[in-house]
Amino acid sequence: MKKVLFFLLTAVLVLSLCACTKDTTVKGQELVSPKNVAKVTVSHFPESDVYARVYTDPAKIRSVTDYIENLTLDSEFPENPDEYAGGGWQITYTLQDGTEITLHHSCNMFFRVGTGPWYRMIYEEASAFSKLIYANPSD
């Protein structure tokens, strides 16, 4: 009987602790996941033509949208993105109807859609973007 009571109390405690933790992570697809992207434009800052890319090829577009959709992003972090002075990427999705969605990939740390809130990226995921861009020249 004591074992059963101990097990029940432990289960209740674990469940209550799990219910109190706030999950602040989202996947990129929860922020932006358009299905009709006609063009992706990538520019680097500080500005450099060496890293500028324009993709209209569906496979290259999909490689960028897949990357963004699979980012693990955290909405709560101690850093202030405005205090960081480093390089980054501006990614613009041009949809088939001409609408543009601008994404900001900053300092291999931060990500946001348009002027929305900043999210913190996992460094390994963030740094993979430059490898993707370098491997895929413009169409």
C-alpha positions in Angstrom: 0.0 0.0 0.0 2.9 2.4 0.8 4.5 1.7 -2.5 1.2 2.5 -4.4 0.7 5.7 -2.4 4.4 6.7 -3.0 4.0 6.0 -6.7 0.8 8.1 -6.9 2.2 11.0 -5.1 5.4 10.9 -7.2 3.3 10.8 -10.4 1.2 13.8 -9.2 4.3 15.8 -8.4 5.9 15.1 -11.7 2.8 16.0 -13.7 2.3 19.2 -11.7 5.9 20.2 -12.4 5.6 19.5 -16.1 2.4 21.5 -16.3 4.2 24.5 -14.7 7.0 24.7 -17.2 6.5 27.1 -20.1 7.6 25.9 -23.5 9.1 28.9 -25.3 10.3 27.2 -28.4 8.7 27.2 -31.8 9.6 25.8 -35.1 10.2 28.2 -38.0 7.1 26.8 -39.8 5.0 28.2 -37.0 6.2 31.7 -38.0 6.3 31.6 -41.7 5.4 28.7 -44.1 4.1 30.1 -47.4 3.4 27.5 -50.1 3.5 29.7 -53.1 7.0 31.2 -53.1 8.1 32.3 -56.6 11.5 33.8 -55.7 13.9 33.9 -52.8 16.3 36.8 -52.5 19.2 36.6 -50.0 21.4 39.5 -49.1 24.2 39.7 -46.6 25.0 42.5 -44.2 27.3 44.2 -44.1 26.5 44.5 -47.8 28.4 42.2 -50.1 27.6 41.2 -53.7 29.7 38.0 -53.1 27.0 36.6 -50.9 23.9 37.9 -52.7 21.6 35.2 -54.1 18.4 35.1 -56.1 16.6 31.8 -56.5 13.7 31.0 -58.8 14.6 27.4 -59.2 12.0 25.4 -57.2 14.6 23.1 -55.7 16.7 26.0 -54.4 13.6 27.8 -53.1 12.6 24.6 -51.3 16.1 24.3 -49.7 15.7 27.8 -48.2 12.1 27.4 -47.1 12.8 23.9 -45.6 15.8 25.4 -43.7 13.6 28.2 -42.3 10.7 26.0 -41.4 12.9 23.6 -39.5 14.7 26.1 -37.3 14.2 25.7 -33.6 13.5 29.1 -32.2 13.2 30.3 -28.6 11.2 33.4 -27.7 12.8 33.9 -24.3 16.5 34.6 -24.0 18.7 37.0 -22.0 20.5 38.7 -24.9 19.3 41.9 -26.5 19.5 41.5 -30.3 19.8 45.3 -30.7 23.1 45.2 -28.8 24.8 42.9 -31.3 26.8 44.3 -34.2 27.6 41.5 -36.5 26.8 40.1 -39.9 23.6 38.5 -41.0 21.2 37.8 -43.7 18.0 39.3 -45.1 15.9 36.8 -46.8 12.9 37.9 -48.9 10.3 35.5 -50.1 8.4 36.9 -53.1 5.1 35.1 -53.4 3.4 34.3 -56.8 1.0 37.2 -56.2 3.9 39.7 -55.7 3.6 39.9 -51.9 7.0 40.0 -50.1 7.8 38.5 -46.7 11.1 39.7 -45.2 13.0 37.5 -42.8 16.0 38.5 -40.7 18.8 36.0 -39.7 21.2 38.0 -37.6 24.6 37.2 -36.0 24.0 33.4 -36.2 21.9 34.0 -33.1 18.6 35.8 -33.9 15.7 35.4 -36.3 12.5 37.3 -37.0 9.8 37.8 -39.6 9.4 41.4 -40.7 9.3 43.7 -37.7 8.0 40.9 -35.4 9.6 39.8 -32.3 13.1 38.3 -32.2 13.7 34.7 -31.6 17.0 33.0 -30.5 18.3 30.3 -32.8 20.4 27.3 -31.9 23.9 28.1 -33.1 24.5 24.9 -35.1 21.2 25.5 -37.0 21.9 29.2 -37.5 25.4 28.6 -38.9 24.2 26.1 -41.4 22.5 28.8 -43.4 25.8 30.2 -44.7 26.8 26.7 -45.9 23.5 26.4 -47.7 23.9 29.7 -49.4 27.6 29.2 -50.4 26.7 25.8 -51.9 23.9 27.2 -54.0 24.8 30.0 -56.4 22.1 32.2 -57.9 20.0 30.7 -60.7 
